[in-house]
């Protein structure tokens, strides 16, 4: 291991855990199920009320 100053070790520690937390949040966000009321689902399906 290279000899780093204690401040650099603290920086690496924070950087590592920040990366772990960000990746886990991104995985959680992509797997999240969106719960919507029925009105919102119908409104999303019915985009245009005019039949052109």
PDB file with SEQRES, HELIX, SHEET and CRYST1 records, atoms N, CA, C and O in Angstrom:
SEQRES   1 A   52  UNK UNK UNK UNK UNK UNK UNK UNK UNK UNK UNK UNK UNK          
SEQRES   2 A   52  UNK UNK UNK UNK UNK UNK UNK UNK UNK UNK UNK UNK UNK          
SEQRES   3 A   52  UNK UNK UNK UNK UNK UNK UNK UNK UNK UNK UNK UNK UNK          
SEQRES   4 A   52  UNK UNK UNK UNK UNK UNK UNK UNK UNK UNK UNK UNK UNK          
HELIX    1 AA1 UNK A    6  UNK A   31  1                                  26    
HELIX    2 AA2 UNK A   38  UNK A   45  1                                   8    
CRYST1    1.000    1.000    1.000  90.00  90.00  90.00 P 1           1          
ATOM      1  N   UNK A   1       0.843  -1.192   0.000  1.00  0.00           N  
ATOM      2  CA  UNK A   1       0.000   0.000   0.000  1.00  0.00           C  
ATOM      3  C   UNK A   1       0.883   1.249   0.000  1.00  0.00           C  
ATOM      4  O   UNK A   1       1.891   1.308   0.704  1.00  0.00           O  
ATOM      5  N   UNK A   2       0.500   2.222  -0.780  1.00  0.00           N  
ATOM      6  CA  UNK A   2       1.290   3.455  -0.770  1.00  0.00           C  
ATOM      7  C   UNK A   2       1.089   4.209   0.542  1.00  0.00           C  
ATOM      8  O   UNK A   2       0.068   4.063   1.215  1.00  0.00           O  
ATOM      9  N   UNK A   3       2.065   4.998   0.878  1.00  0.00           N  
ATOM     10  CA  UNK A   3       1.956   5.791   2.096  1.00  0.00           C  
ATOM     11  C   UNK A   3       1.197   7.075   1.780  1.00  0.00           C  
ATOM     12  O   UNK A   3       1.689   7.956   1.075  1.00  0.00           O  
ATOM     13  N   UNK A   4       0.001   7.151   2.317  1.00  0.00           N  
ATOM     14  CA  UNK A   4      -0.827   8.331   2.107  1.00  0.00           C  
ATOM     15  C   UNK A   4      -0.999   9.056   3.434  1.00  0.00           C  
ATOM     16  O   UNK A   4      -0.895   8.479   4.516  1.00  0.00           O  
ATOM     17  N   UNK A   5      -1.263  10.331   3.297  1.00  0.00           N  
ATOM     18  CA  UNK A   5      -1.525  11.101   4.515  1.00  0.00           C  
ATOM     19  C   UNK A   5      -2.891  10.686   5.074  1.00  0.00           C  
ATOM     20  O   UNK A   5      -3.748  10.206   4.333  1.00  0.00           O  
ATOM     21  N   UNK A   6      -3.086  10.874   6.375  1.00  0.00           N  
ATOM     22  CA  UNK A   6      -4.385  10.515   6.966  1.00  0.00           C  
ATOM     23  C   UNK A   6      -5.558  11.230   6.298  1.00  0.00           C  
ATOM     24  O   UNK A   6      -6.650  10.669   6.203  1.00  0.00           O  
ATOM     25  N   UNK A   7      -5.348  12.444   5.840  1.00  0.00           N  
ATOM     26  CA  UNK A   7      -6.427  13.163   5.156  1.00  0.00           C  
ATOM     27  C   UNK A   7      -6.816  12.459   3.857  1.00  0.00           C  
ATOM     28  O   UNK A   7      -7.995  12.396   3.511  1.00  0.00           O  
ATOM     29  N   UNK A   8      -5.825  11.930   3.142  1.00  0.00           N  
ATOM     30  CA  UNK A   8      -6.133  11.196   1.909  1.00  0.00           C  
ATOM     31  C   UNK A   8      -6.857   9.890   2.206  1.00  0.00           C  
ATOM     32  O   UNK A   8      -7.742   9.497   1.445  1.00  0.00           O  
ATOM     33  N   UNK A   9      -6.504   9.204   3.296  1.00  0.00           N  
ATOM     34  CA  UNK A   9      -7.220   7.984   3.662  1.00  0.00           C  
ATOM     35  C   UNK A   9      -8.671   8.287   3.992  1.00  0.00           C  
ATOM     36  O   UNK A   9      -9.569   7.532   3.620  1.00  0.00           O  
ATOM     37  N   UNK A  10      -8.902   9.396   4.693  1.00  0.00           N  
ATOM     38  CA  UNK A  10     -10.275   9.791   5.017  1.00  0.00           C  
ATOM     39  C   UNK A  10     -11.042  10.112   3.737  1.00  0.00           C  
ATOM     40  O   UNK A  10     -12.204   9.734   3.589  1.00  0.00           O  
ATOM     41  N   UNK A  11     -10.380  10.814   2.815  1.00  0.00           N  
ATOM     42  CA  UNK A  11     -11.013  11.140   1.534  1.00  0.00           C  
ATOM     43  C   UNK A  11     -11.365   9.873   0.759  1.00  0.00           C  
ATOM     44  O   UNK A  11     -12.465   9.769   0.216  1.00  0.00           O  
ATOM     45  N   UNK A  12     -10.448   8.912   0.701  1.00  0.00           N  
ATOM     46  CA  UNK A  12     -10.730   7.660  -0.006  1.00  0.00           C  
ATOM     47  C   UNK A  12     -11.861   6.886   0.655  1.00  0.00           C  
ATOM     48  O   UNK A  12     -12.691   6.293  -0.034  1.00  0.00           O  
ATOM     49  N   UNK A  13     -11.901   6.887   1.981  1.00  0.00           N  
ATOM     50  CA  UNK A  13     -12.966   6.208   2.714  1.00  0.00           C  
ATOM     51  C   UNK A  13     -14.326   6.817   2.373  1.00  0.00           C  
ATOM     52  O   UNK A  13     -15.283   6.095   2.094  1.00  0.00           O  
ATOM     53  N   UNK A  14     -14.404   8.152   2.397  1.00  0.00           N  
ATOM     54  CA  UNK A  14     -15.662   8.833   2.081  1.00  0.00           C  
ATOM     55  C   UNK A  14     -16.041   8.605   0.621  1.00  0.00           C  
ATOM     56  O   UNK A  14     -17.210   8.368   0.315  1.00  0.00           O  
ATOM     57  N   UNK A  15     -15.072   8.673  -0.272  1.00  0.00           N  
ATOM     58  CA  UNK A  15     -15.336   8.465  -1.694  1.00  0.00           C  
ATOM     59  C   UNK A  15     -15.867   7.056  -1.968  1.00  0.00           C  
ATOM     60  O   UNK A  15     -16.798   6.879  -2.753  1.00  0.00           O  
ATOM     61  N   UNK A  16     -15.270   6.060  -1.316  1.00  0.00           N  
ATOM     62  CA  UNK A  16     -15.708   4.678  -1.500  1.00  0.00           C  
ATOM     63  C   UNK A  16     -17.156   4.494  -1.049  1.00  0.00           C  
ATOM     64  O   UNK A  16     -17.967   3.923  -1.778  1.00  0.00           O  
ATOM     65  N   UNK A  17     -17.481   4.980   0.161  1.00  0.00           N  
ATOM     66  CA  UNK A  17     -18.841   4.774   0.664  1.00  0.00           C  
ATOM     67  C   UNK A  17     -19.851   5.618  -0.098  1.00  0.00           C  
ATOM     68  O   UNK A  17     -21.007   5.215  -0.232  1.00  0.00           O  
ATOM     69  N   UNK A  18     -19.450   6.765  -0.593  1.00  0.00           N  
ATOM     70  CA  UNK A  18     -20.359   7.564  -1.426  1.00  0.00           C  
ATOM     71  C   UNK A  18     -20.676   6.823  -2.722  1.00  0.00           C  
ATOM     72  O   UNK A  18     -21.819   6.835  -3.179  1.00  0.00           O  
ATOM     73  N   UNK A  19     -19.676   6.181  -3.315  1.00  0.00           N  
ATOM     74  CA  UNK A  19     -19.914   5.409  -4.541  1.00  0.00           C  
ATOM     75  C   UNK A  19     -20.824   4.223  -4.266  1.00  0.00           C  
ATOM     76  O   UNK A  19     -21.716   3.933  -5.062  1.00  0.00           O  
ATOM     77  N   UNK A  20     -20.610   3.526  -3.137  1.00  0.00           N  
ATOM     78  CA  UNK A  20     -21.460   2.383  -2.788  1.00  0.00           C  
ATOM     79  C   UNK A  20     -22.897   2.840  -2.591  1.00  0.00           C  
ATOM     80  O   UNK A  20     -23.825   2.194  -3.079  1.00  0.00           O  
ATOM     81  N   UNK A  21     -23.090   3.940  -1.886  1.00  0.00           N  
ATOM     82  CA  UNK A  21     -24.450   4.434  -1.633  1.00  0.00           C  
ATOM     83  C   UNK A  21     -25.116   4.882  -2.929  1.00  0.00           C  
ATOM     84  O   UNK A  21     -26.294   4.596  -3.145  1.00  0.00           O  
ATOM     85  N   UNK A  22     -24.385   5.578  -3.792  1.00  0.00           N  
ATOM     86  CA  UNK A  22     -24.971   6.052  -5.052  1.00  0.00           C  
ATOM     87  C   UNK A  22     -25.371   4.883  -5.945  1.00  0.00           C  
ATOM     88  O   UNK A  22     -26.443   4.906  -6.549  1.00  0.00           O  
ATOM     89  N   UNK A  23     -24.520   3.863  -6.035  1.00  0.00           N  
ATOM     90  CA  UNK A  23     -24.851   2.696  -6.868  1.00  0.00           C  
ATOM     91  C   UNK A  23     -26.054   1.961  -6.301  1.00  0.00           C  
ATOM     92  O   UNK A  23     -26.924   1.537  -7.062  1.00  0.00           O  
ATOM     93  N   UNK A  24     -26.125   1.801  -4.988  1.00  0.00           N  
ATOM     94  CA  UNK A  24     -27.268   1.094  -4.404  1.00  0.00           C  
ATOM     95  C   UNK A  24     -28.558   1.888  -4.588  1.00  0.00           C  
ATOM     96  O   UNK A  24     -29.618   1.302  -4.809  1.00  0.00           O  
ATOM     97  N   UNK A  25     -28.478   3.223  -4.497  1.00  0.00           N  
ATOM     98  CA  UNK A  25     -29.670   4.041  -4.743  1.00  0.00           C  
ATOM     99  C   UNK A  25     -30.110   3.922  -6.196  1.00  0.00           C  
ATOM    100  O   UNK A  25     -31.307   3.851  -6.475  1.00  0.00           O  
ATOM    101  N   UNK A  26     -29.153   3.900  -7.130  1.00  0.00           N  
ATOM    102  CA  UNK A  26     -29.516   3.764  -8.544  1.00  0.00           C  
ATOM    103  C   UNK A  26     -30.152   2.409  -8.827  1.00  0.00           C  
ATOM    104  O   UNK A  26     -31.101   2.326  -9.607  1.00  0.00           O  
ATOM    105  N   UNK A  27     -29.642   1.346  -8.206  1.00  0.00           N  
ATOM    106  CA  UNK A  27     -30.245   0.021  -8.386  1.00  0.00           C  
ATOM    107  C   UNK A  27     -31.649   0.002  -7.793  1.00  0.00           C  
ATOM    108  O   UNK A  27     -32.577  -0.521  -8.409  1.00  0.00           O  
ATOM    109  N   UNK A  28     -31.810   0.577  -6.583  1.00  0.00           N  
ATOM    110  CA  UNK A  28     -33.130   0.622  -5.954  1.00  0.00           C  
ATOM    111  C   UNK A  28     -34.110   1.424  -6.798  1.00  0.00           C  
ATOM    112  O   UNK A  28     -35.267   1.033  -6.949  1.00  0.00           O  
ATOM    113  N   UNK A  29     -33.652   2.544  -7.350  1.00  0.00           N  
ATOM    114  CA  UNK A  29     -34.528   3.415  -8.143  1.00  0.00           C  
ATOM    115  C   UNK A  29     -34.975   2.704  -9.423  1.00  0.00           C  
ATOM    116  O   UNK A  29     -36.117   2.865  -9.854  1.00  0.00           O  
ATOM    117  N   UNK A  30     -34.087   1.923 -10.027  1.00  0.00           N  
ATOM    118  CA  UNK A  30     -34.467   1.245 -11.271  1.00  0.00           C  
ATOM    119  C   UNK A  30     -35.410   0.071 -11.007  1.00  0.00           C  
ATOM    120  O   UNK A  30     -36.185  -0.292 -11.891  1.00  0.00           O  
ATOM    121  N   UNK A  31     -35.368  -0.526  -9.829  1.00  0.00           N  
ATOM    122  CA  UNK A  31     -36.234  -1.661  -9.499  1.00  0.00           C  
ATOM    123  C   UNK A  31     -37.532  -1.237  -8.834  1.00  0.00           C  
ATOM    124  O   UNK A  31     -38.405  -2.071  -8.596  1.00  0.00           O  
ATOM    125  N   UNK A  32     -37.674   0.071  -8.524  1.00  0.00           N  
ATOM    126  CA  UNK A  32     -38.832   0.552  -7.777  1.00  0.00           C  
ATOM    127  C   UNK A  32     -40.107   0.383  -8.587  1.00  0.00           C  
ATOM    128  O   UNK A  32     -40.126   0.645  -9.790  1.00  0.00           O  
ATOM    129  N   UNK A  33     -41.169  -0.054  -7.929  1.00  0.00           N  
ATOM    130  CA  UNK A  33     -42.474  -0.193  -8.575  1.00  0.00           C  
ATOM    131  C   UNK A  33     -43.228   1.116  -8.358  1.00  0.00           C  
ATOM    132  O   UNK A  33     -43.336   1.606  -7.234  1.00  0.00           O  
ATOM    133  N   UNK A  34     -43.742   1.668  -9.438  1.00  0.00           N  
ATOM    134  CA  UNK A  34     -44.487   2.914  -9.326  1.00  0.00           C  
ATOM    135  C   UNK A  34     -45.949   2.599  -9.059  1.00  0.00           C  
ATOM    136  O   UNK A  34     -46.608   1.953  -9.874  1.00  0.00           O  
ATOM    137  N   UNK A  35     -46.451   3.050  -7.931  1.00  0.00           N  
ATOM    138  CA  UNK A  35     -47.849   2.879  -7.594  1.00  0.00           C  
ATOM    139  C   UNK A  35     -48.583   4.150  -7.965  1.00  0.00           C  
ATOM    140  O   UNK A  35     -48.294   5.227  -7.444  1.00  0.00           O  
ATOM    141  N   UNK A  36     -49.558   4.010  -8.894  1.00  0.00           N  
ATOM    142  CA  UNK A  36     -50.320   5.160  -9.341  1.00  0.00           C  
ATOM    143  C   UNK A  36     -51.800   4.882  -9.163  1.00  0.00           C  
ATOM    144  O   UNK A  36     -52.233   3.736  -9.287  1.00  0.00           O  
ATOM    145  N   UNK A  37     -52.580   5.907  -8.876  1.00  0.00           N  
ATOM    146  CA  UNK A  37     -54.026   5.714  -8.844  1.00  0.00           C  
ATOM    147  C   UNK A  37     -54.559   5.406 -10.242  1.00  0.00           C  
ATOM    148  O   UNK A  37     -53.906   5.681 -11.248  1.00  0.00           O  
ATOM    149  N   UNK A  38     -55.756   4.831 -10.280  1.00  0.00           N  
ATOM    150  CA  UNK A  38     -56.331   4.445 -11.571  1.00  0.00           C  
ATOM    151  C   UNK A  38     -56.560   5.651 -12.480  1.00  0.00           C  
ATOM    152  O   UNK A  38     -56.426   5.541 -13.698  1.00  0.00           O  
ATOM    153  N   UNK A  39     -56.903   6.794 -11.900  1.00  0.00           N  
ATOM    154  CA  UNK A  39     -57.133   7.989 -12.721  1.00  0.00           C  
ATOM    155  C   UNK A  39     -55.872   8.371 -13.488  1.00  0.00           C  
ATOM    156  O   UNK A  39     -55.937   8.740 -14.660  1.00  0.00           O  
ATOM    157  N   UNK A  40     -54.733   8.280 -12.821  1.00  0.00           N  
ATOM    158  CA  UNK A  40     -53.485   8.655 -13.481  1.00  0.00           C  
ATOM    159  C   UNK A  40     -53.158   7.702 -14.613  1.00  0.00           C  
ATOM    160  O   UNK A  40     -52.681   8.121 -15.667  1.00  0.00           O  
ATOM    161  N   UNK A  41     -53.419   6.398 -14.394  1.00  0.00           N  
ATOM    162  CA  UNK A  41     -53.151   5.424 -15.461  1.00  0.00           C  
ATOM    163  C   UNK A  41     -54.032   5.694 -16.668  1.00  0.00           C  
ATOM    164  O   UNK A  41     -53.563   5.651 -17.806  1.00  0.00           O  
ATOM    165  N   UNK A  42     -55.314   5.974 -16.423  1.00  0.00           N  
ATOM    166  CA  UNK A  42     -56.219   6.253 -17.542  1.00  0.00           C  
ATOM    167  C   UNK A  42     -55.826   7.540 -18.249  1.00  0.00           C  
ATOM    168  O   UNK A  42     -55.907   7.637 -19.473  1.00  0.00           O  
ATOM    169  N   UNK A  43     -55.402   8.520 -17.473  1.00  0.00           N  
ATOM    170  CA  UNK A  43     -54.994   9.790 -18.084  1.00  0.00           C  
ATOM    171  C   UNK A  43     -53.740   9.602 -18.930  1.00  0.00           C  
ATOM    172  O   UNK A  43     -53.581  10.251 -19.964  1.00  0.00           O  
ATOM    173  N   UNK A  44     -52.854   8.718 -18.494  1.00  0.00           N  
ATOM    174  CA  UNK A  44     -51.649   8.481 -19.280  1.00  0.00           C  
ATOM    175  C   UNK A  44     -51.982   7.731 -20.572  1.00  0.00           C  
ATOM    176  O   UNK A  44     -51.392   7.999 -21.619  1.00  0.00           O  
ATOM    177  N   UNK A  45     -52.920   6.800 -20.495  1.00  0.00           N  
ATOM    178  CA  UNK A  45     -53.288   6.051 -21.696  1.00  0.00           C  
ATOM    179  C   UNK A  45     -54.067   6.931 -22.674  1.00  0.00           C  
ATOM    180  O   UNK A  45     -53.901   6.818 -23.888  1.00  0.00           O  
ATOM    181  N   UNK A  46     -54.910   7.799 -22.141  1.00  0.00           N  
ATOM    182  CA  UNK A  46     -55.726   8.667 -22.992  1.00  0.00           C  
ATOM    183  C   UNK A  46     -54.976   9.977 -23.191  1.00  0.00           C  
ATOM    184  O   UNK A  46     -55.180  10.940 -22.452  1.00  0.00           O  
ATOM    185  N   UNK A  47     -54.110  10.004 -24.195  1.00  0.00           N  
ATOM    186  CA  UNK A  47     -53.275  11.176 -24.403  1.00  0.00           C  
ATOM    187  C   UNK A  47     -53.990  12.260 -25.191  1.00  0.00           C  
ATOM    188  O   UNK A  47     -53.866  13.446 -24.884  1.00  0.00           O  
ATOM    189  N   UNK A  48     -54.734  11.853 -26.203  1.00  0.00           N  
ATOM    190  CA  UNK A  48     -55.359  12.839 -27.086  1.00  0.00           C  
ATOM    191  C   UNK A  48     -56.843  12.516 -27.181  1.00  0.00           C  
ATOM    192  O   UNK A  48     -57.220  11.428 -27.618  1.00  0.00           O  
ATOM    193  N   UNK A  49     -57.692  13.470 -26.767  1.00  0.00           N  
ATOM    194  CA  UNK A  49     -59.126  13.191 -26.804  1.00  0.00           C  
ATOM    195  C   UNK A  49     -59.718  13.419 -28.195  1.00  0.00           C  
ATOM    196  O   UNK A  49     -60.845  12.997 -28.457  1.00  0.00           O  
ATOM    197  N   UNK A  50     -58.991  14.067 -29.076  1.00  0.00           N  
ATOM    198  CA  UNK A  50     -59.489  14.315 -30.432  1.00  0.00           C  
ATOM    199  C   UNK A  50     -59.066  13.169 -31.348  1.00  0.00           C  
ATOM    200  O   UNK A  50     -57.895  12.793 -31.382  1.00  0.00           O  
ATOM    201  N   UNK A  51     -60.020  12.622 -32.083  1.00  0.00           N  
ATOM    202  CA  UNK A  51     -59.725  11.534 -33.028  1.00  0.00           C  
ATOM    203  C   UNK A  51     -59.462  12.113 -34.403  1.00  0.00           C  
ATOM    204  O   UNK A  51     -60.391  12.304 -35.187  1.00  0.00           O  
ATOM    205  N   UNK A  52     -58.238  12.387 -34.694  1.00  0.00           N  
ATOM    206  CA  UNK A  52     -57.869  12.995 -35.971  1.00  0.00           C  
ATOM    207  C   UNK A  52     -57.527  11.910 -36.952  1.00  0.00           C  
ATOM    208  O   UNK A  52     -57.186  12.200 -38.099  1.00  0.00           O  
TER     209      UNK A  52                                                      
END                                                                             
